[in-house]
Amino acid sequence: SHQLKISSDKTLQKGSSQAINLKCEAESSEPTDYGIYWFRHKKGDVNPESILYLRNLGKSIYRNDRDSARFTATSSGSLFNLAIKGFDQADQGTYYCLINKNSVLYISPGVPLIYPEATTAKPKVTIAPPALTTRDPCNCGPGRCCKATMISCNRYHWRL
């Protein structure tokens, strides 16, 4: 039985055209004389899309000839690599590797290559304290009671 492990060498940073390397490793001691498929599933798409097939003879077959300038596949034993030059917004998705050995398909778990969402800090809302006033809202004075609070005005020391 084969298990495939897939990993990426970088964390994506939006705004920079990066080179990304994916590594797919077959956990098997058996000789690996089979080819590998690389594909990705873009967010919102119904089906994943094939990027390329690397034959066991070392020749890559691309789904789209334009991809040959940006995607390069290599293999060594049970280790398979996919190099992506100039990773950009259109390349985002979950990437998979798949091997076909003796008509049995083995697929890796996906590795998401998606730019992190930009987080915007919530603006701080500062509520100013009420303005201080020297005006007496109750019009208090010695011997009077404030009608608004029903507190005797005699509690205060009045400067006249």
C-alpha positions in Angstrom: 0.0 0.0 0.0 1.1 3.5 -0.7 0.5 6.6 1.3 1.4 10.0 -0.2 2.5 13.0 1.8 2.5 16.4 0.3 4.0 19.7 1.6 5.0 23.2 0.6 8.2 24.9 1.4 6.7 28.4 1.9 3.9 30.4 3.4 2.3 32.6 0.8 2.5 36.4 1.1 0.1 38.4 -1.0 1.6 40.9 -3.4 4.8 39.0 -4.0 5.4 36.8 -7.0 7.0 33.8 -5.3 8.7 30.6 -6.3 6.9 27.7 -4.5 8.1 24.1 -4.3 5.8 21.3 -3.5 7.1 17.9 -2.4 5.1 14.7 -2.7 6.5 11.6 -1.1 5.4 8.0 -1.5 5.8 6.1 1.8 6.8 2.9 0.2 10.0 0.9 0.0 9.0 -0.6 -3.4 10.7 0.6 -6.5 9.0 3.6 -7.9 8.9 3.3 -11.7 5.6 5.1 -12.2 4.6 8.6 -13.2 2.9 11.2 -11.2 0.1 13.7 -11.9 0.0 17.1 -10.3 -3.3 19.0 -10.2 -5.1 21.7 -8.3 -8.6 22.5 -7.2 -9.4 26.2 -7.4 -11.9 27.7 -4.9 -15.3 27.9 -6.5 -14.5 25.4 -9.3 -16.5 22.2 -9.4 -13.7 20.0 -10.6 -9.9 20.0 -10.1 -7.7 20.8 -13.1 -4.7 18.9 -14.2 -1.4 20.8 -14.4 0.9 18.1 -15.7 1.9 14.4 -15.8 5.5 13.5 -15.2 6.2 10.1 -16.9 8.5 7.7 -15.3 11.0 8.5 -18.1 11.3 12.0 -16.8 9.3 13.8 -19.5 6.5 16.1 -18.5 3.2 16.3 -20.4 1.4 19.6 -19.7 -2.4 20.2 -19.9 -1.5 23.7 -21.3 1.7 24.5 -23.1 1.9 27.9 -21.4 2.3 26.1 -18.1 5.6 24.6 -19.2 7.4 27.9 -18.5 6.2 28.1 -14.9 5.6 24.6 -13.7 8.5 22.1 -13.5 8.2 18.5 -12.2 11.1 16.3 -11.1 11.4 13.0 -9.4 13.9 11.0 -7.5 13.0 7.6 -6.2 9.8 8.0 -4.1 10.1 11.8 -3.9 8.3 14.0 -6.5 8.7 17.8 -6.7 6.6 20.5 -8.4 8.3 23.9 -8.7 6.0 26.9 -9.5 7.7 30.0 -10.8 6.0 33.3 -10.1 3.1 32.0 -8.1 0.2 34.6 -8.3 -3.4 35.1 -7.6 -4.6 32.8 -10.5 -2.5 29.9 -9.1 -4.3 29.8 -5.8 -6.0 26.5 -4.9 -5.5 23.2 -3.2 -2.7 21.2 -4.8 -2.6 17.4 -5.1 -0.3 14.7 -6.4 -1.5 11.4 -7.7 0.3 8.3 -8.8 -1.0 5.5 -10.9 0.7 2.2 -10.1 -0.5 -1.0 -11.7 -3.8 0.7 -12.5 -4.4 1.7 -8.8 -4.6 5.4 -8.1 -3.1 6.9 -5.0 -3.9 10.5 -4.2 -2.3 12.8 -1.6 -4.2 14.9 0.8 -4.4 18.4 -0.5 -2.1 21.3 0.4 -3.8 24.7 0.2 -1.8 27.4 -1.5 -4.1 30.4 -0.8 -3.1 33.9 0.1 -4.1 34.8 3.6 -7.1 37.0 3.9 -6.2 40.6 4.6 -7.3 41.5 8.1 -8.3 45.1 8.7 -8.1 46.4 12.3 -11.4 47.7 13.5 -11.2 51.5 14.0 -11.0 52.5 17.6 -14.1 54.5 18.6 -13.4 56.9 21.4 -16.3 58.5 23.1 -15.4 61.9 24.6 -16.5 62.4 28.2 -19.1 65.0 28.7 -17.7 68.5 28.9 -17.1 69.8 32.3 -19.0 72.9 33.2 -18.9 75.3 36.1 -22.6 76.0 35.6 -24.9 74.5 38.3 -27.7 72.6 36.5 -29.9 72.6 39.6 -29.3 76.3 40.4 -28.5 75.2 43.9 -27.7 77.4 46.8 -27.8 77.3 50.6 -31.2 76.2 51.9 -32.5 74.9 48.5 -33.2 71.5 47.0 -32.3 70.3 43.5 -35.6 69.3 41.8 -33.8 67.1 39.3 -32.0 64.9 41.8 -33.9 65.7 45.0 -30.6 66.2 46.8 -30.4 68.9 49.3 -28.1 71.7 48.2 -26.9 72.1 51.8 -24.4 69.2 51.3 -22.1 71.4 49.2 -19.9 74.1 50.4 -20.8 77.2 48.4 -18.5 80.0 47.6 -20.4 83.1 47.0 
